[in-house]
Amino acid sequence: MAARKKPAATAKTVLVTGAAGSLAKRVIARLHPTYNVIAVDFRHKVDLDGGIPSYRVETHKRDFEDVFRSHKIDAIIHIGRIFAHESDRHRRYNANVLGMKKLLELAKRYGVGQIIVHSTFLVYGATAYNPALLDEDQPLKASEVTQELVDSVELESLANIFLWKHPELNITILRPCTVLGPGVRNTMSILLARPMVPVLVGFSPMMQFLHVDDMADAIKVAFEQNKPGIYNVAPDDWIAYQDAVEQSGCRRLPILSVPPAIPRMVSNLLNWNAFFPAYMIDFFKYPVVIDGKLFREAFDWRPKRNLNDIFSYYRRQKLPAG
């Protein structure tokens, strides 16, 4: 096997956070042949090939600055974020919001010239009054609907403030739809991996899904083309939630949707916080479909994997061994 080619001495140095996650690992694999990569994760030090420096550090603590002192960082791709099902609200706020603030301040102090922020479509919030397609100018209402998404909205708000106040940082904010695929551990991925999943009687909202490899490609394209701004990242197709459940090989478990307290009570009583959390109930009732046209046209990007490619991974998980 041929040895991996080392990046040129003049290549940019890119810090990637959340390095233990499936998406970040794919981004690192795409960047490493051309760029110098530094990996950071708050969970544990990630062992990576090719001599990539790796650190276990919490971004909101002092130790994070040591990484900037040790390396001349040209760009940051911020993927690391704690999901609601992974931790309590206090720790999540510290990591997501205070960590974002620290990262931006350090980037400004140490002359970082580009930042990619991986956000989420969840910041739009799920309500019955959402338009058919949500573009980047729509207000972020998630924190008005549930306190569990306050940190996601504040994280992006901080990035937005620095985007306009400090143009030298060249900040690009990406709001992807639901990302699925091998290794992904978000709410929807955990849900579709189950043999039986809850569905709300009378509701099957339209949803969008993006393969984790396509999202990694999108991040790489956004980094290399460096066009600051805010972009939804999504395919131009969508599918009803209950159809997605069926195509993923899951059986449906009907849950009464009225009165509204019932599905929340069921979720709490059965401890379904990882895959059907009470704060996400409205996302299983009302469509939150984002318009990804701006990103697709600005970066000449299209997803390569279709819905069958995505759902077939979850179907295969349910096949008997042998």
C-alpha positions in Angstrom: 0.0 0.0 0.0 1.3 3.4 -0.9 2.2 5.8 1.9 -0.2 8.6 2.5 1.1 11.8 0.9 1.9 14.5 3.5 0.4 17.9 3.1 2.7 20.6 1.8 4.6 22.7 4.3 2.6 25.7 3.2 -0.8 24.0 3.5 -3.4 25.5 5.8 -3.7 24.2 9.4 -7.3 23.3 10.2 -8.7 22.6 13.7 -11.7 20.3 13.7 -13.8 20.0 16.8 -16.0 17.0 17.7 -13.3 14.7 16.3 -14.8 11.6 17.9 -18.0 11.9 16.0 -18.8 10.2 12.7 -19.2 13.4 10.7 -16.0 15.0 12.0 -14.0 11.8 11.2 -15.2 11.9 7.7 -14.3 15.6 7.4 -10.9 14.9 8.7 -10.4 12.1 6.3 -11.3 14.4 3.4 -9.0 17.2 4.6 -5.9 15.4 5.8 -4.4 14.5 2.4 -4.2 18.3 1.5 -4.2 20.2 4.8 -2.6 20.0 8.2 -5.4 18.8 10.6 -5.7 19.2 14.4 -8.4 17.1 16.1 -10.2 18.2 19.3 -12.9 16.5 21.2 -14.4 17.0 24.7 -15.2 13.3 25.2 -11.8 11.7 24.7 -8.6 11.9 22.8 -9.2 10.4 19.3 -6.5 8.2 17.9 -6.1 9.2 14.2 -3.8 7.9 11.4 -1.2 10.1 9.7 0.3 11.7 12.8 -2.7 14.0 13.3 -2.4 15.9 16.6 -5.3 15.1 18.8 -6.5 16.6 22.1 -9.2 15.9 24.6 -10.2 19.3 25.9 -13.4 21.2 26.7 -13.7 24.2 24.6 -15.1 26.5 27.3 -12.1 25.8 29.6 -8.6 27.4 29.8 -6.9 24.3 28.4 -8.4 25.0 25.0 -6.2 28.1 24.5 -3.1 25.8 24.8 -4.0 24.3 21.4 -3.9 27.8 19.8 -0.6 28.5 21.5 0.9 25.2 20.2 -0.2 25.5 16.6 -0.7 28.3 14.1 -4.3 27.7 13.2 -5.6 29.1 9.9 -9.1 27.8 10.0 -11.6 26.1 12.4 -14.4 23.6 11.5 -16.6 23.5 14.6 -18.6 20.3 14.6 -18.4 19.4 18.3 -21.7 19.9 20.1 -23.5 18.1 22.9 -27.0 16.9 22.0 -29.9 17.2 24.4 -30.1 13.4 25.1 -26.4 13.3 25.9 -26.2 15.6 29.0 -28.1 17.9 31.3 -29.0 21.4 30.3 -26.3 23.1 32.5 -23.4 21.1 31.1 -24.8 21.4 27.6 -25.1 25.2 27.9 -21.5 25.4 29.1 -20.1 23.2 26.3 -22.3 24.6 23.4 -22.7 28.2 24.2 -19.7 29.2 26.4 -17.6 26.9 24.3 -18.7 28.7 21.2 -17.9 32.0 22.8 -14.5 30.9 23.8 -13.7 29.5 20.4 -14.7 32.7 18.7 -12.7 34.9 21.1 -9.6 32.7 20.6 -10.0 32.7 16.9 -10.0 36.5 16.9 -7.1 36.7 19.3 -4.9 34.3 17.4 -5.6 35.5 13.9 -7.7 32.6 12.6 -8.9 33.5 9.1 -11.9 31.2 8.6 -14.5 29.4 10.7 -17.1 26.9 9.6 -19.9 26.4 12.2 -22.0 23.3 12.0 -25.5 24.3 13.3 -28.8 22.6 12.8 -32.2 23.2 11.2 -33.8 22.6 14.6 -33.1 26.3 15.4 -36.1 27.2 13.3 -38.5 25.5 15.7 -41.5 23.4 14.8 -44.9 25.1 14.7 -48.1 24.8 12.7 -47.4 28.3 11.2 -44.1 27.5 9.5 -44.0 28.3 5.8 -43.7 25.4 3.3 -40.0 26.1 2.8 -37.9 27.9 5.4 -35.1 30.0 3.9 -32.1 31.5 5.8 -34.0 34.8 6.5 -36.7 33.1 8.7 -36.5 33.9 12.4 -35.1 31.3 14.8 -38.1 30.3 17.0 -36.9 27.1 18.6 -36.1 28.7 22.0 -39.7 30.1 22.1 -41.1 26.6 21.7 -38.8 24.7 24.1 -36.0 25.5 26.5 -34.1 22.4 25.4 -33.0 24.1 22.2 -31.9 27.4 23.8 -28.3 26.4 23.6 -28.6 25.6 19.9 -30.1 29.0 19.1 -27.6 30.9 21.3 -24.7 29.1 19.8 -25.7 30.2 16.4 -26.6 33.8 17.5 -23.0 34.2 18.9 -21.6 33.0 15.5 -23.9 35.4 13.7 -22.8 38.4 15.8 -19.1 37.6 15.1 -20.0 37.0 11.4 -21.1 40.7 11.1 -18.8 42.3 13.6 -15.6 40.6 12.6 -15.6 39.9 8.8 -11.9 39.0 9.0 -12.9 35.7 10.6 -14.8 34.7 7.4 -17.5 32.8 9.3 -19.8 30.3 7.5 -22.8 29.0 9.4 -24.3 25.7 8.0 -27.8 24.7 9.0 -28.2 21.1 7.8 -31.4 19.0 7.8 -31.3 15.7 9.7 -28.0 13.9 9.0 -28.1 10.1 9.0 -25.9 7.2 8.3 -23.2 4.9 9.7 -21.9 6.1 13.1 -24.3 9.0 13.5 -25.8 9.2 17.0 -28.4 11.9 16.8 -32.0 11.5 17.9 -33.4 10.4 14.5 -30.6 8.0 13.8 -31.1 6.3 17.2 -34.8 6.2 16.5 -34.6 4.6 13.0 -32.1 2.0 14.3 -34.9 0.6 16.5 -37.2 -2.2 15.4 -40.3 -0.4 16.6 -40.7 3.4 16.7 -43.4 5.7 18.0 -45.6 7.7 15.6 -48.2 10.2 16.5 -51.7 9.3 15.4 -52.9 11.7 12.7 -49.5 13.2 12.0 -46.8 12.4 9.5 -44.9 15.6 8.7 -42.6 16.0 5.7 -38.9 15.6 6.7 -35.5 15.9 4.9 -32.5 13.6 5.4 -28.9 13.9 4.3 -26.3 11.2 4.3 -23.4 11.8 6.6 -21.0 11.5 3.6 -22.8 14.2 1.7 -22.7 16.5 4.8 -18.9 15.8 5.0 -18.6 16.8 1.4 -20.6 19.9 2.0 -18.4 21.0 4.8 -15.2 20.4 2.7 -16.7 22.4 -0.2 -17.7 25.3 2.2 -14.2 25.3 3.7 -12.4 25.3 0.3 -14.6 27.9 -1.4 -14.8 30.2 1.7 -18.0 32.1 1.1 -19.0 33.6 4.5 -22.7 33.7 5.4 -25.5 31.5 6.6 -26.7 28.5 4.5 -29.3 25.8 4.9 -27.9 22.5 3.7 -30.5 20.1 2.4 -31.5 18.1 -0.7 -34.4 19.3 -2.8 -36.6 16.3 -1.9 -38.4 15.2 1.3 -40.4 12.3 2.6 -43.3 11.8 5.1 -42.0 10.7 8.6 -44.1 7.5 8.7 -42.9 6.6 5.2 -39.3 7.1 6.4 -40.0 4.8 9.3 -41.4 2.1 7.0 -38.5 2.4 4.5 -36.0 2.0 7.4 -37.5 -1.4 8.3 -39.2 -0.2 11.5 -42.6 -1.1 12.8 -44.9 1.7 13.9 -46.0 2.1 17.5 -49.0 4.5 17.4 -49.2 7.1 20.2 -52.2 9.3 20.8 -51.4 12.9 19.9 -54.3 14.6 21.8 -54.3 16.1 24.2 -50.8 17.4 23.6 -49.6 16.3 27.1 -50.1 12.6 26.3 -47.1 12.0 23.9 -44.9 14.0 26.3 -46.1 12.0 29.2 -45.5 8.7 27.4 -42.0 9.8 26.4 -41.1 10.7 29.9 -42.6 7.7 31.6 -40.9 5.3 29.2 -37.6 7.2 29.3 -37.5 7.7 25.6 -35.3 10.8 25.8 -32.6 9.5 23.5 -34.9 8.8 20.4 -38.3 10.4 21.1 -37.6 13.2 23.6 -40.5 15.3 24.9 -39.1 18.5 23.6 -39.0 17.1 20.0 -42.6 16.1 19.9 -43.6 19.1 17.8 -41.0 18.1 15.2 -43.0 14.8 14.8 -46.2 16.8 14.3 -45.3 19.8 12.1 -43.1 19.9 9.0 -39.8 21.9 9.2 -38.6 21.8 5.6 -35.6 24.0 4.8 -34.8 25.5 1.5 -31.2 24.5 0.6 -31.2 26.3 -2.8 -28.8 29.0 -1.7 -26.0 26.6 -0.6 -26.5 24.3 -3.6 -26.1 27.2 -6.1 -23.4 29.2 -4.2 -21.1 26.1 -3.8 -22.3 24.1 -6.8 -23.0 21.2 -4.5 -25.5 18.3 -4.8 -25.9 15.3 -2.5 -24.7 12.0 -4.1 -26.8 9.6 -2.0 -30.5 9.3 -2.3 -33.1 8.4 0.3 -32.8 4.7 -0.4 -29.1 4.9 0.2 -29.8 6.4 3.6 -32.7 4.1 4.7 -31.0 0.9 3.4 -28.4 1.3 6.2 -31.1 1.1 8.8 -32.9 -1.7 7.1 -29.7 -3.8 7.0 -29.3 -3.3 10.8 -32.5 -5.2 11.3 -31.7 -8.2 9.2 -31.0 -11.4 11.1 -27.3 -12.3 11.5 -25.9 -15.1 9.3 
